[in-house]
């Protein structure tokens, strides 16, 4: 079994359990940058292990006649040509569910940062203006998470875990999904009703042609005045220009994002141009929601189990391309 490895090598070595990889397998480390397709094809690999942010094109899939499996290191797989893989008889698998608790925690961190004006208050403490910051909080009050109606868009593994955690805070919870979830204990709301009623909107849907710019000017205009928007899914779900306009004019009360588009974040990203008085309403983190030790251990356990299954002629788990 020859495996082309397109992930961070130090991460790979640290979190792969001893004995997980058969000693006679050949591993070809190509790093976690976008590869030269000619070099990748020249590996003649049986399997690819790829960072979710690396595109795998039809040309690569067609150029690897021995290829049996493309495995995402994470949950996302939208940059892999799924149809080309299906036509070639190549499984595409992901690590579904491994980051659910970690990303849900990150979403809650962003909610709390916005509700408690964390960025502004921290800056004021560092500027020796602690008393002024505290007085401002006395005068204006701070909203508790338990007082918020949180709308969760997308009730997959992460959305369900977020609902479980927020229930412990005492939040009122609602969800929207393309299909209703009768087994779910929280209330379903049609999308427009969720926008209109919820204090916080949290996104947990995959990127596909239907969800790109899912949150746009029209959607924002339907939201409750001063609502908080949380995105720990993918930057492409959001029209960032529209969000920044809504922050400037007060239609949105805040935005907590773990991911922007494109990544790496570019200097012309509209969030970076926000004035200081608006930036205090924003909480940004560098796409680290699912980057925890627990996630990596769970991911590599799934990855190498699937690689061994395919090497034995068996079907892997977590197939995402309908093969």
N, C-alpha and C positions, 0 to 999 in steps of 0.2 A: 504494500500500500504506500503510495507516494502522495504526501499531503503538502500543498502549497499553503503557507501560513502567512496571512496578511493582517496580522494584529501586532500590538505592541509586544516585543519579545520579552522584556522584563516582566510584564504582567503575565504573559503566557507561562513563563518559567516559574513564577512565584506561586501561581494559583492552580497549576496542574498537579494533581495528586501523584505521588510516586507510584510507578507501575501502571498508570492509566494508559500509556502509549506502548504498544508492543515494541520490543527492542529492535526488531528487524524492519520496522517501518522507516521510510526515508522522509524527513521533514525538510522543506525548503523555505527558509525564512526570507520574506521579501519586505518586511516592515509594514507599518500601517499607513503609509502614504498611498496616494493613487498610483497604481503600478503602470509601468510601460507594458502595454498589452502584448507586445511581441515577446518580451521577457517572460511574462506570465504563461503564454502559450507554450513557450519553449520548455517549461517544466514538465510537460506531458503528465500532469498530475491526475491522480484518481479522485482526489477530493480537494476542495478549497475551504479554508477556514478564514472568514473575512470579517473585518471591522464593519459594523453596520453603515458607516459613512463612506465606504468604498464602493463605487459602482462596478458591477460585473455585467458586461454587455453580451449581446448575442454573438458578437464576433469571437469573444473569449470562449464562450460555451461551445460554439461550433468548432473552434480551433483546438479543443481538448477532447479527442475521440475516446479516451479512456475515462473521462469524468463521470462519476456516479453520484456525487453529493456536493452541494454548496451549503455550507453551514454558517449562518450569522453568529457572531460572538454574542450578540445581544438579542433583543426582541424585534427590532426593526429589520425589514428586508425590502423596503421600497426601492432601493437602488439596484437590486438584482433583476435581470430580465426574466421574470417568472415564466412567461409564455415560451421563450426560447428554450429555457431549461426543461419545461414540460414536453415540448416537441422532441427534444433530444433524449428524453427518458432520464433526466437528471433530477434527483430529489433536491428540493430546497427546504431546509429546516431552520428553525430559530430556537431561541431559548425562552419560549413563552412562559410568562409568569414569574421568572426568577427575580425581576426587579420590582414586583408589585408593592411590597412593603416599603422599599427604599424610596421609590418615586412618590408614593403616598405621603411619606414623611416630608419629602421636599416640598410638596404642594402645601402642606400644613405650615411648614416653615415660612413660605412666601406669604401665605395668608396672614400669619401672625406678624410678620415684619411690616406689612402694610397697615394692619389694624392698629399696631402700636407705634406707628411712625418711627420705626426703628432707625432708619438711615439718618433722618434729620436729628433725632434725639441723640444718637451716638456722636454725630458731628458736633453738636452743641456741647456735649460733655467734654470732648477733646479740645474744644475752644474755651474751656473754663466757663461755660455758660449753663452749668447744670441747674442752677436755681431758676433761671429763665425758662429752661425747657420744662422743668417740673411744674412751674407756675402755669405755663401754657396748657399743660395736660390737665391741671386742676380746673382751669377755666373752660376748656372745651370738652373734657372727658374723653375717654378712650372706649371704643366699642369692643365688647368681649366676643370671642368666636361663638360662644354659646347663644348669643343674641342674634346670630346670623342665619338666614335661610340660604343654604348652599345648594346650587344646582350643578349636578355632575353630568357632563355631556360625554356619553360613552361609558357603558357599564361592563367592560371587560375585567380582566384580573386586577388592573390598577384601580379602576373606578370602584369596583367592589371593595377593595381593601381600603381605599380612601373613605368610603361610606362607613365601613366598620370602625375606623379610627375616629371619624368625626362624630359618630353616634356617642362615643365616650365623652366627647366635649359637650354633648347636649344640644347640638345643632338641629334645626329643622332641615331635613334633607329631601331633595327631589332629584329625579334623573330624567334624561332624555336619551333614547337609543332608537336606532332604526327599527328594531324589534323590541317589543316589551318583554320584560323578564318577570313572569308570574311568580317565580321562586323568591324574588327580591322583596324585602320587607319595607323598603322605602317607596314613596309615591312616585308614580310616573306623571310627567307633565308634557303636553305637546311643547314643541320647541319655543314657539312664540310666547306661551304662557310662562315657561321657565325663564326666558329673558326678562319678562315684565315683572316677575314676582321675586326673583332671587337677589340677595345682596352680594353674593359671590358666585361667579361662574367659573368652573374648573374644567379644562379640556382634557379628554382622555380617549381620543380617536386616532386611528392610523392615518398616514398621508396616502391619499390616492387621488385620482383625477376629480372625484366628487367632493373631496374635503379640502383641497387647496383653496386658501382664502375663505375658509368656512366662516370665520369671523371677519366681516367686512363692514363697510359703512352702514349698509341696510340692517345688519344684525345688531350693530352697536346702537343704532337709533331705536331699536325695540327694547333695549335693556333698561332696567330700573335706573333712574338718575343717581349717579354716584356709585354705581356698582363696581366691584373689584373683579378684574379678569385675571385668571391664573392659567398659565400654559406650561405644563411640564411634559408635553407630548412632542410636537415638532413645530419649528418656526414657520414652516410653510402653511400651517393651518390658519395663519393670521395675516391680514393685510396690515402691515406694521405702520404704514403711513396713516391709515384710518385710525388706528389705536392712538398714535401720537397726537393727531388732531383732536381726538376725543378727550385725551388727557389735558391738552392745552385749554380747551373750552369748558372743561368740567363735566362733560357727559359721563365720563368714567372717573371714578374716585381713585383708582389706582390700577397698576398692572404689575403682576409678579410673574416673571418669565424665567424658566430654566433653559430655554432654547430660543434662538433667533434664526433668521434666514437671511443670507446663506451663512453657513459656518465653514471655517472660522469667521467670526464677526468682522465685517469690513468697516473701514473708517467712515463710509458714507451711510451707514445704517441710521435711520431716522431717530432711533432711541439715543444715539450718541450726540445728537444735535439738540436735545431738549435743554432748555434753560434750567438753571439751578433750582428755581422755585417750582418747576414742574418735576424735575428729576427726583425730588424728595417723595413723590407719589409712586415711584417705580422701585421695584426690587428685582435685581438681575443676578442670576448665578450662571456659571459657565458650563451648563449642560452636564451637571454632576449628579443628577437625581438617582441614576442607577449605578453610579460608580462607588460601590461599597465592597468591602472584602467579602461579605456574605454573598452578594450577587455574583462575584467572580468565581468563588468556589462552586456555587450551584451551576453556573453557566458551563464551566469546564467539565463538570461531572456529566452534564447532558451531552455536551459536544463529543467527548471521547466515547461515551456509551453508544452514541449514534454512529460514530466513525467505525467502531468495532462491529456493530450490527451490519453496516453496509459492506464491510470487508468480508463478512460471513455470508453475504447474499441475502440478508434480511432487510425488511423495511425499517427505516429510522422512525423515531417519534417526531412530533411537531412539524409535520410536512405542511408547507404553506402554498405550494403551487399545484395542488389538486392531482398529484401523480398517484 
